């Protein structure tokens, strides 16, 4: 689901709200989550999950094409851990999985 699909779905579920207002609300929520993570804060949405920032130390990586060693700087990455209720809902849904694409035959 994309952001625009989320906004369209919310607009369909809540016809009493203007589309522009829903777009502002969704954008504000995403902006606040991003701002909190940028400050290093943890964002927890009960029943949904928690957003945190994980720190990755500097390391030596490898260029997959040449095998040459390359330095990788330390960085912070956003991390999401699903809450119990979300995991249970996802596991209860059991959607049919499409077949995996063939690998390495081209």
Phi and psi in degrees as a GROMACS rama.xvg file:
@    title "Ramachandran Plot"
@    xaxis  label "Phi"
@    yaxis  label "Psi"
@TYPE xy
-93.7184  169.741  UNK-2
-60.5331  -42.0189  UNK-3
-66.9127  -34.446  UNK-4
-67.4007  -38.1041  UNK-5
-61.5273  -46.5628  UNK-6
-62.5943  -43.5916  UNK-7
-63.633  -40.2201  UNK-8
-65.3044  -41.7948  UNK-9
-65.4115  -38.7646  UNK-10
-64.2491  -38.0246  UNK-11
-69.464  -36.9147  UNK-12
-75.5371  -23.5686  UNK-13
-130.244  73.4889  UNK-14
-65.5099  -15.5297  UNK-15
-76.5104  -11.4014  UNK-16
-100.864  143.796  UNK-17
-74.157  146.734  UNK-18
-58.2288  -39.3327  UNK-19
-64.4487  -36.5744  UNK-20
-67.8783  -41.295  UNK-21
-64.2697  -41.0942  UNK-22
-61.7625  -40.115  UNK-23
-65.3334  -42.7161  UNK-24
-62.8253  -49.413  UNK-25
-62.3468  -45.4584  UNK-26
-60.7973  -41.1557  UNK-27
-64.9397  -42.1362  UNK-28
-61.6776  -48.1147  UNK-29
-62.7132  -40.9999  UNK-30
-63.3009  -40.4176  UNK-31
-67.8764  -38.8075  UNK-32
-62.9903  -46.3094  UNK-33
-62.7145  -41.0762  UNK-34
-65.5216  -41.1683  UNK-35
-63.9302  -42.7098  UNK-36
-65.0004  -37.3349  UNK-37
-63.2745  -31.0309  UNK-38
-80.4962  -7.47885  UNK-39
88.9026  9.9653  UNK-40
-81.943  163.164  UNK-41
-102.665  136.717  UNK-42
-115.53  118.054  UNK-43
-117.065  127.399  UNK-44
-114.706  103.772  UNK-45
-52.49  132.802  UNK-46
81.4522  -11.2926  UNK-47
-111.245  -58.1527  UNK-48
161.058  -173.387  UNK-49
-131.561  136.723  UNK-50
-102.308  130.974  UNK-51
-137.179  174.983  UNK-52
-114.544  128.504  UNK-53
-107.9  142.326  UNK-54
-102.953  130.519  UNK-55
-107.857  127.143  UNK-56
-71.0966  159.72  UNK-57
-64.9881  148.544  UNK-58
-155.411  173.722  UNK-59
-102.545  121.241  UNK-60
-104.608  -176.433  UNK-61
-129.062  137.428  UNK-62
-72.873  117.818  UNK-63
-64.2371  -25.0489  UNK-64
-78.8722  -44.3299  UNK-65
-104.774  -18.0259  UNK-66
79.7938  1.60415  UNK-67
-70.1237  139.567  UNK-68
-72.4764  133.759  UNK-69
-132.897  140.082  UNK-70
-74.9652  137.805  UNK-71
-115.995  120.522  UNK-72
-70.2234  159.277  UNK-73
-67.3518  151.995  UNK-74
-155.934  163.919  UNK-75
-111.413  137.999  UNK-76
-129.698  141.995  UNK-77
-71.1841  147.073  UNK-78
-137.822  137.67  UNK-79
-121.178  131.342  UNK-80
-118.696  119.801  UNK-81
-67.2299  142.944  UNK-82
-78.2037  166.919  UNK-83
-59.3801  -45.8127  UNK-84
-62.4113  -42.438  UNK-85
-64.571  -44.1762  UNK-86
-59.6845  -42.925  UNK-87
-64.7729  -41.1427  UNK-88
-66.414  -40.6952  UNK-89
-66.5434  -42.8018  UNK-90
-69.6121  -28.5606  UNK-91
-74.6793  -26.4046  UNK-92
-70.5879  -41.2064  UNK-93
44.8279  62.9199  UNK-94
-68.8954  153.501  UNK-95
-72.8508  130.546  UNK-96
-88.0749  136.343  UNK-97
-71.5963  156.191  UNK-98
-64.09  146.51  UNK-99
-71.0525  141.516  UNK-100
-69.1397  150.673  UNK-101
-66.7952  143.833  UNK-102
-115.237  143.038  UNK-103
67.5474  19.158  UNK-104
-100.154  -0.865811  UNK-105
